[in-house]
Amino acid sequence: MNLRPLGSTSLLVSPLGLGLAALGRPGYINLGHAADLGHATDLHGSYDLAAMEAHAHEVLDAAWNAGVRYFDAARSYGESERFLSSWLMARNVAPSSVTIGSKWGYTYTAGWQVQAPVHEVKDHSLAVLQRQWQESRALLGEHLDLYQIHSATLESGVLENQEVLAALAQLKSVGVLIGLTLSGPNQAATLRRAMEIACDGVRLFDCVQATWNLLETSATAVLREAHAAGMGVIIKEALANGRLTSRSTAPAFATQRARLEREAERMKITLDALALAAVLAQPWIDVVLSGAATTQQLLSNLAALEVQWNDAANTQLESLGEPPELYWKTRQQLAWN
């Protein structure tokens, strides 16, 4: 893959990156996640830490061999940072040859269980930032390039917390790029507020990671503005947690799936490659995350890089979008598995 700058920063990224949300913990909300990790268990059917780590390394190897050079983790993705760290060390990957992003603001609380009362707890306080920065830095060291607020929203108050903003500015002053990830129906408003925040006349946030896919395009205008202003743009959940793949069997989605299948058949590609190609075709996006939990999924996702997106595809699929409130309500109802 040809590398490109992440916004106006000095970091280089591959157009397709790998996110570890589905690789670092036994439970996640992606459709069919349980089947993806079914072999990584011990004799009692519990998810084995060493087997999970080996499985993550297998997918990371496949990504690296395919040219992926951006990897995304978070403190709340179970052992994702540790799995990524051990892989970087085992493969002797130099910090200069890869770009790594991670996030703070959620604490993993599932206790390595698939079914748990609470899987993660959100807390955007200064104390959590300070603790989780030290934890991330201890694991990823000089490989950690980008540190992001995990799921910043206007409601969380993190963008008005002057202590937190000052601490992030301090990290920025010593060379750490600062970003935020977005979620919920108000992604656009949150990003507009973030773009206004400056320290000593310099915009605080270097990068934004947002949900954007064929079903959820509500943040298009502001993401385009952010990129034009020099911010890196990373896209997550390009497959809508599996809803834009062959695993989507909900009766209420049958009409949309049929349209996707017709277009995929016309272009002779899989549904996941079609959905990812739609994102890769946006000129204001720097990197799109694959959330692959198996090597097979990753290879299928990588086929999107060969797709020649065209006006016909736009015409057929541009009306697939859902109202943001409906999209995020549906996502909230996805089961941990």
CORMOSUL-V476794 format. One record per residue. RES is the residue in one letter. SS is DSSP state (alpha for helix, beta for strand, coil for the rest). OMEGA is omega as a letter, one per 40 degrees, with the letter a starting at -180 (999 if undefined). D_LAST is the distance of its C-alpha to the last C-alpha in Angstrom with 1 decimal. Layout:
RES:SS:OMEGA:D_LAST / RES:SS:OMEGA:D_LAST
This chain:
M:coil:i:32.6 / N:coil:i:35.2 / L:beta:a:34.5 / R:beta:i:35.2 / P:beta:i:35.8 / L:coil:a:33.1 / G:coil:i:35.1 / S:coil:i:38.5 / T:coil:i:37.2 / S:coil:a:38.3 / L:coil:i:34.9 / L:beta:a:34.2 / V:beta:i:30.8 / S:beta:a:29.8 / P:coil:i:28.9 / L:beta:i:25.4 / G:beta:i:23.6 / L:beta:i:20.3 / G:beta:a:17.8 / L:coil:a:15.7 / A:coil:a:12.9 / A:coil:a:10.4 / L:coil:a:12.7 / G:coil:a:13.5 / R:coil:a:10.6 / P:coil:a:7.9 / G:coil:i:5.1 / Y:coil:a:5.7 / I:coil:i:6.2 / N:coil:i:7.7 / L:coil:i:7.9 / G:coil:a:7.3 / H:alpha:a:5.9 / A:alpha:a:5.3 / A:alpha:a:8.9 / D:alpha:a:10.2 / L:coil:a:10.0 / G:coil:a:10.8 / H:coil:a:14.3 / A:coil:a:14.0 / T:beta:i:14.3 / D:coil:a:17.4 / L:coil:a:19.4 / H:coil:i:17.7 / G:coil:i:14.1 / S:coil:a:13.3 / Y:beta:a:12.3 / D:coil:a:15.8 / L:alpha:a:17.0 / A:alpha:i:19.7 / A:alpha:i:17.7 / M:alpha:i:15.2 / E:alpha:i:18.4 / A:alpha:i:20.1 / H:alpha:i:17.3 / A:alpha:i:17.4 / H:alpha:i:21.2 / E:alpha:i:21.2 / V:alpha:i:19.6 / L:alpha:i:21.9 / D:alpha:a:24.8 / A:alpha:i:24.2 / A:alpha:a:24.0 / W:alpha:a:27.2 / N:alpha:i:29.0 / A:coil:i:28.4 / G:coil:i:29.9 / V:coil:a:27.0 / R:coil:i:28.5 / Y:beta:a:26.3 / F:beta:a:23.2 / D:beta:i:21.1 / A:coil:i:19.4 / A:coil:i:19.1 / R:coil:a:19.6 / S:coil:i:16.2 / Y:coil:i:14.3 / G:coil:a:14.3 / E:coil:a:16.9 / S:alpha:a:17.2 / E:alpha:i:20.9 / R:alpha:i:21.8 / F:alpha:i:20.3 / L:alpha:i:22.2 / S:alpha:a:25.3 / S:alpha:i:25.5 / W:alpha:i:25.2 / L:alpha:a:27.9 / M:alpha:a:30.1 / A:alpha:a:29.7 / R:coil:i:30.6 / N:coil:i:33.3 / V:coil:a:32.2 / A:coil:i:34.8 / P:alpha:a:33.9 / S:alpha:a:36.2 / S:alpha:a:34.4 / V:coil:i:30.9 / T:beta:a:29.6 / I:beta:i:26.8 / G:beta:i:25.3 / S:beta:a:23.3 / K:beta:i:22.6 / W:beta:i:23.4 / G:coil:i:22.7 / Y:beta:i:19.3 / T:beta:i:18.8 / Y:beta:a:15.6 / T:coil:a:15.4 / A:coil:i:12.2 / G:coil:i:14.4 / W:coil:i:12.2 / Q:coil:i:9.8 / V:coil:i:6.0 / Q:coil:a:7.4 / A:coil:i:10.4 / P:coil:i:13.1 / V:coil:a:13.3 / H:coil:a:11.4 / E:beta:a:14.6 / V:beta:a:18.1 / K:beta:i:20.3 / D:coil:a:23.9 / H:coil:a:26.4 / S:coil:i:29.3 / L:alpha:a:31.8 / A:alpha:i:30.9 / V:alpha:i:27.3 / L:alpha:a:28.6 / Q:alpha:a:31.1 / R:alpha:a:28.8 / Q:alpha:i:26.0 / W:alpha:i:28.7 / Q:alpha:i:30.1 / E:alpha:i:26.8 / S:alpha:a:26.0 / R:alpha:i:29.6 / A:alpha:a:29.8 / L:alpha:a:27.0 / L:alpha:i:27.8 / G:alpha:a:31.5 / E:alpha:i:33.7 / H:alpha:a:30.8 / L:beta:a:29.4 / D:beta:a:31.0 / L:beta:i:29.1 / Y:beta:a:27.8 / Q:beta:i:26.1 / I:beta:a:25.4 / H:beta:i:21.7 / S:beta:i:21.3 / A:beta:i:24.9 / T:coil:i:25.9 / L:coil:a:29.2 / E:coil:a:28.0 / S:coil:i:27.0 / G:coil:a:30.6 / V:alpha:a:30.0 / L:alpha:i:32.3 / E:alpha:a:35.1 / N:coil:a:34.7 / Q:alpha:i:37.8 / E:alpha:i:37.0 / V:alpha:a:33.7 / L:alpha:i:35.4 / A:alpha:i:38.2 / A:alpha:i:36.0 / L:alpha:i:34.2 / A:alpha:i:37.7 / Q:alpha:i:38.8 / L:alpha:i:36.0 / K:alpha:a:37.1 / S:alpha:i:40.6 / V:coil:i:39.9 / G:coil:i:38.2 / V:coil:i:34.5 / L:beta:a:33.3 / I:beta:i:31.7 / G:beta:i:29.1 / L:beta:i:26.7 / T:beta:a:23.4 / L:beta:i:23.1 / S:coil:i:20.7 / G:coil:a:21.3 / P:coil:a:24.1 / N:coil:i:26.8 / Q:alpha:a:26.1 / A:alpha:a:29.7 / A:alpha:i:31.4 / T:alpha:i:29.7 / L:alpha:i:30.7 / R:alpha:i:34.2 / R:alpha:a:34.6 / A:alpha:a:33.3 / M:alpha:i:35.9 / E:alpha:a:38.6 / I:coil:a:38.0 / A:beta:i:40.6 / C:beta:a:42.0 / D:coil:i:45.6 / G:coil:a:45.6 / V:beta:i:42.7 / R:beta:a:39.3 / L:coil:a:36.8 / F:coil:i:33.7 / D:coil:a:33.9 / C:beta:i:30.6 / V:beta:i:28.0 / Q:beta:a:24.4 / A:beta:i:23.4 / T:beta:i:21.0 / W:coil:i:23.1 / N:coil:a:22.4 / L:coil:a:23.9 / L:coil:a:22.4 / E:coil:a:23.1 / T:coil:a:26.5 / S:coil:a:27.9 / A:coil:a:28.6 / T:alpha:a:30.6 / A:alpha:a:34.0 / V:alpha:i:33.3 / L:alpha:i:31.4 / R:alpha:i:34.4 / E:alpha:a:36.7 / A:alpha:i:34.8 / H:alpha:i:35.0 / A:alpha:i:38.7 / A:coil:i:39.3 / G:coil:i:38.0 / M:coil:i:34.5 / G:beta:i:31.9 / V:beta:i:29.2 / I:beta:a:25.7 / I:beta:i:23.2 / K:beta:i:19.5 / E:coil:i:16.9 / A:coil:i:19.4 / L:coil:i:17.0 / A:alpha:i:15.7 / N:alpha:i:12.0 / G:alpha:a:12.6 / R:coil:i:14.7 / L:coil:i:17.7 / T:coil:i:16.8 / S:coil:i:17.3 / R:coil:a:13.7 / S:coil:a:14.8 / T:coil:a:16.0 / A:coil:i:16.4 / P:alpha:a:20.0 / A:alpha:a:20.9 / F:alpha:a:20.3 / A:alpha:a:22.4 / T:alpha:i:25.5 / Q:alpha:i:24.1 / R:alpha:i:22.3 / A:alpha:i:25.7 / R:alpha:i:27.5 / L:alpha:a:25.2 / E:alpha:i:25.6 / R:alpha:a:29.4 / E:alpha:i:29.6 / A:alpha:i:27.5 / E:alpha:i:29.8 / R:alpha:a:32.9 / M:alpha:i:31.9 / K:coil:i:30.7 / I:coil:i:27.4 / T:coil:a:23.7 / L:alpha:a:21.8 / D:alpha:i:20.0 / A:alpha:i:23.5 / L:alpha:a:25.0 / A:alpha:i:22.8 / L:alpha:i:23.2 / A:alpha:i:26.9 / A:alpha:i:27.3 / V:alpha:a:26.3 / L:alpha:a:28.3 / A:coil:a:31.3 / Q:coil:a:31.6 / P:coil:a:34.5 / W:coil:i:33.5 / I:coil:a:30.2 / D:coil:a:30.5 / V:beta:i:27.1 / V:beta:a:24.0 / L:beta:i:20.7 / S:beta:i:18.8 / G:coil:a:15.1 / A:coil:i:15.1 / A:coil:i:12.8 / T:coil:i:15.4 / T:alpha:i:19.1 / Q:alpha:i:19.3 / Q:alpha:a:17.3 / L:alpha:a:19.6 / L:alpha:i:22.7 / S:alpha:i:21.9 / N:alpha:a:21.4 / L:alpha:i:24.7 / A:alpha:i:26.6 / A:alpha:a:26.5 / L:alpha:a:29.2 / E:alpha:a:31.6 / V:coil:i:31.2 / Q:coil:a:34.4 / W:coil:a:33.3 / N:coil:a:36.0 / D:alpha:a:37.3 / A:alpha:i:36.4 / A:alpha:i:32.7 / N:alpha:a:33.1 / T:alpha:a:35.0 / Q:alpha:a:32.4 / L:alpha:a:29.3 / E:alpha:a:30.7 / S:alpha:i:30.3 / L:alpha:a:26.5 / G:coil:i:25.9 / E:coil:i:24.5 / P:coil:a:26.0 / P:alpha:a:24.2 / E:alpha:i:23.6 / L:alpha:a:21.8 / Y:alpha:a:19.8 / W:alpha:i:18.5 / K:alpha:i:18.1 / T:alpha:i:15.8 / R:alpha:a:13.7 / Q:alpha:a:13.6 / Q:coil:i:12.2 / L:coil:a:9.1 / A:coil:i:6.1 / W:coil:a:3.8 / N:coil:999:0.0
